[in-house]
Amino acid sequence: MILRIKRSTYKSLFELLDSSSPKKIAAIKAVRAETKCGLREAKDSVELFMYEKGLSNHKPTTEHRLHVGPSIKKIIVDYGSGDIEVDIESMELKALRELQTIGIEACSDILNLVSVLRAYENGSEIYTSEKVNES
């Protein structure tokens, strides 16, 4: 589970936790206040944050992760009949519905783009590789 927080909250977590007496409860309260998540999720995400940043030696077994970054709300795409504004799920469904019209390669490209956008939204690192066309 990804919990999105503002950059200012992220910085304040460092201030709260990177000291001789970390204020873990205050950090958990800050995460809960911003994300509206439950106590367990906030506690787990703060503990993982502490471990990943080298502020704790205890490795948590959770996947509740804090993420700072933008969220993709809408995107403008052209499937060949003009610009339309869609969210990521609509984009995927539209590509699948239009498969016969746009072709399998275009559909595949769109589905690949959707998977990259979803990974980006979830806080994953995105890497690209260039395909080399040999003539």
ROPADO-946536 format. One record per residue (C-alpha): x, y, z. Coordinates in Angstrom, 2 decimals, decimal comma. Example, Ala and Ser with C-alpha at 12.3 -4.5 7.8 and 13.67 -1.06 7.14 Angstrom:
BEGIN
+---------+---------+---------+
|       X |       Y |       Z |
+---------+---------+---------+
|   12,30 |   -4,50 |    7,80 |
|   13,67 |   -1,06 |    7,14 |
+---------+---------+---------+
//
This chain:
BEGIN
+---------+---------+---------+
|       X |       Y |       Z |
+---------+---------+---------+
|    0,00 |    0,00 |    0,00 |
|    1,30 |    3,43 |   -0,98 |
|    0,55 |    6,40 |    1,26 |
|    1,04 |    9,73 |   -0,51 |
|    2,39 |   12,60 |    1,52 |
|    3,37 |   16,18 |    0,72 |
|    7,02 |   17,12 |    0,41 |
|    6,67 |   19,32 |    3,52 |
|    5,42 |   16,32 |    5,53 |
|    8,30 |   14,24 |    4,20 |
|   10,78 |   16,86 |    5,41 |
|    9,08 |   17,11 |    8,80 |
|    9,32 |   13,31 |    9,18 |
|   13,09 |   13,61 |    8,86 |
|   13,10 |   16,34 |   11,49 |
|   10,95 |   14,26 |   13,84 |
|   12,83 |   10,99 |   13,36 |
|   16,46 |   11,98 |   12,70 |
|   17,51 |   12,95 |   16,19 |
|   18,90 |   11,44 |   19,36 |
|   15,32 |   11,00 |   20,62 |
|   13,10 |   10,29 |   17,61 |
|    9,48 |   11,38 |   17,92 |
|    7,90 |    8,34 |   16,32 |
|    4,40 |    8,98 |   17,71 |
|    4,41 |   12,52 |   16,31 |
|    5,54 |   11,14 |   12,92 |
|    2,73 |    8,56 |   12,95 |
|    0,22 |   11,31 |   13,81 |
|    1,52 |   13,44 |   10,93 |
|    1,12 |   10,57 |    8,45 |
|   -2,38 |    9,75 |    9,72 |
|   -3,47 |   13,39 |    9,57 |
|   -2,37 |   13,76 |    5,98 |
|   -3,33 |   10,39 |    4,52 |
|   -6,43 |    9,63 |    6,62 |
|   -5,13 |    6,07 |    7,00 |
|   -5,45 |    3,81 |   10,01 |
|   -3,06 |    3,62 |   12,92 |
|   -1,51 |    0,31 |   11,76 |
|   -0,82 |    1,60 |    8,23 |
|    0,72 |    4,83 |    9,53 |
|    2,88 |    2,99 |   12,09 |
|    4,05 |    0,45 |    9,52 |
|    4,87 |    3,11 |    6,93 |
|    6,81 |    5,21 |    9,45 |
|    8,79 |    2,16 |   10,58 |
|    9,62 |    1,25 |    6,96 |
|   10,58 |    4,88 |    6,31 |
|   12,92 |    4,80 |    9,32 |
|   14,53 |    1,55 |    8,17 |
|   14,98 |    2,69 |    4,56 |
|   16,54 |    6,00 |    5,65 |
|   18,94 |    4,31 |    8,05 |
|   17,21 |    5,70 |   11,14 |
|   16,40 |    2,24 |   12,51 |
|   17,98 |   -1,21 |   12,37 |
|   14,65 |   -2,99 |   12,75 |
|   13,48 |   -4,23 |    9,34 |
|    9,67 |   -4,19 |    9,21 |
|    7,80 |   -6,89 |    7,32 |
|    5,26 |   -4,49 |    5,85 |
|    4,77 |   -3,01 |    2,44 |
|    3,06 |    0,18 |    3,65 |
|    5,25 |    2,71 |    1,93 |
|    5,33 |    6,51 |    1,98 |
|    5,54 |    8,25 |   -1,36 |
|    6,16 |   11,86 |   -2,19 |
|    5,21 |   12,84 |   -5,67 |
|    2,54 |   13,78 |   -8,10 |
|   -0,52 |   11,76 |   -8,82 |
|   -1,77 |   11,49 |  -12,39 |
|   -5,41 |   12,57 |  -12,46 |
|   -6,07 |   12,94 |  -16,19 |
|   -4,19 |   12,73 |  -19,45 |
|   -5,05 |   13,93 |  -22,95 |
|   -4,65 |   11,29 |  -25,68 |
|   -5,50 |   10,98 |  -29,34 |
|   -6,65 |    7,56 |  -30,54 |
|   -6,85 |    8,82 |  -34,10 |
|  -10,10 |   10,73 |  -33,86 |
|   -8,97 |   13,80 |  -31,92 |
|   -7,95 |   14,66 |  -28,39 |
|   -9,85 |   13,19 |  -25,48 |
|   -9,22 |   13,61 |  -21,76 |
|   -9,13 |   10,36 |  -19,77 |
|   -7,90 |    9,00 |  -16,49 |
|   -5,51 |    6,05 |  -16,54 |
|   -8,18 |    3,36 |  -16,18 |
|  -10,33 |    4,91 |  -18,91 |
|   -7,28 |    5,11 |  -21,14 |
|   -6,66 |    1,38 |  -20,76 |
|  -10,30 |    0,45 |  -21,33 |
|  -10,58 |    2,76 |  -24,35 |
|   -7,49 |    1,20 |  -25,94 |
|   -8,92 |   -2,29 |  -25,47 |
|  -12,32 |   -1,26 |  -26,86 |
|  -10,68 |    0,40 |  -29,86 |
|   -8,30 |   -2,51 |  -30,54 |
|   -9,78 |   -3,31 |  -33,96 |
|   -9,70 |    0,34 |  -34,99 |
|   -6,25 |    1,35 |  -33,73 |
|   -4,48 |   -1,96 |  -34,24 |
|   -2,60 |   -4,31 |  -31,97 |
|    0,68 |   -2,35 |  -31,96 |
|   -0,96 |    0,93 |  -30,98 |
|   -3,03 |   -0,86 |  -28,35 |
|    0,11 |   -2,52 |  -26,98 |
|    1,90 |    0,85 |  -26,87 |
|   -0,99 |    2,41 |  -24,94 |
|   -1,17 |   -0,49 |  -22,48 |
|    2,60 |   -0,24 |  -21,92 |
|    2,23 |    3,49 |  -21,28 |
|   -0,57 |    2,81 |  -18,79 |
|    1,61 |    0,33 |  -16,90 |
|    4,45 |    2,88 |  -16,75 |
|    2,09 |    5,61 |  -15,52 |
|    0,68 |    3,29 |  -12,86 |
|    4,17 |    2,33 |  -11,70 |
|    5,11 |    6,02 |  -11,53 |
|    2,00 |    6,81 |   -9,52 |
|    2,82 |    3,98 |   -7,12 |
|    6,28 |    5,36 |   -6,48 |
|    8,29 |    2,88 |   -8,51 |
|   11,42 |    3,99 |  -10,28 |
|   10,97 |    4,12 |  -14,03 |
|   13,74 |    3,14 |  -16,41 |
|   13,70 |    3,40 |  -20,16 |
|   15,55 |    1,58 |  -22,85 |
|   15,77 |    2,61 |  -26,43 |
|   14,97 |    0,16 |  -29,16 |
|   17,52 |    0,23 |  -31,92 |
|   16,12 |   -0,12 |  -35,43 |
|   18,62 |   -1,93 |  -37,56 |
|   18,30 |   -1,22 |  -41,25 |
+---------+---------+---------+
//
